[in-house]
Amino acid sequence: MKCPNCSSKDIGKIGSHQFYCWSCFIELTVNGGRMSVFQVEKDGTLSSLDDLFCLEEAESLSQLQATS
C-alpha cells in the first residue's frame, strides 16, 4: 500500500483502524470502508484532509486493513 499523500510505502499501523505515514506525517483512519486522512499539527491536534483524496485511495487503504 502507498500513502495517498506522498506515495511512500512507509506506512505503520498505530491502532486497530489507524495508520500513520512516516514520510509525510499524516494519519489515516478506516471506519466501515471509509478512509479519513488527517494532518498532525504541531500541538498534536488533527486537521482533516478528506476533501483532498479520492474514493480509489480509500478503497486501497480498506484492503490493507482487511489483510492486517
N, C-alpha and C positions, 0 to 999 in steps of 0.2 A: 504494500500500500504506500502511496505517496501523499504527502501533505498537500491539501488543496490550495494552500497559500504559496509555498515556496518549492514544491515538488520534491522535497527531501524525503528520504526513506527512514530518517532518524526519528521514528515515532515511538513513544513509550506509553505504556498503559499505566494510568495513575489512579484508576478506580474501576468499579465494575462496568461503568458505561462511559468512562472518561479517558481521553488520550491527550498526549502533550507532544508538540513538535519541539525538539531540542535545537533545531536550526533557526526557526523564526519566532519561537517562544509563544505560540498560540495554543489554546486549549480547545479540544474537540469533544463534544458530548453527543452520545447517540441515545435517543429515547424513542422507542416504538418505531424504529425505522427512519426517524428524522434526525438529521445532524444539525447541531448548533455549533458555531465557531465563535470563539472569544479571544480577544487580545487581553493579555495580562498587563495591567497598568503598574507603574512604579510602586503604588501604595498597596498592591495586591488585589485590587478590585478587577472585575472582568467587564469589558466593553464588548457588546455583541457586534459580530461582523457578518451575521447571517445574510444580510442583503447583498453581500459581495460574492456569494458562492452559489453554484447551480445544483440542481437535483442530481445530476450524474455523479458529482463528487460525494454527495450524501449517500448514494447507493453503494459506492465503493467502500466507504467507511462502515456501513452497516454490514457488509460482507466480512470485513476484518473482525468486527465484534462477534459475529457468529462463529468464527473459527478460533477465537480466543478462549 
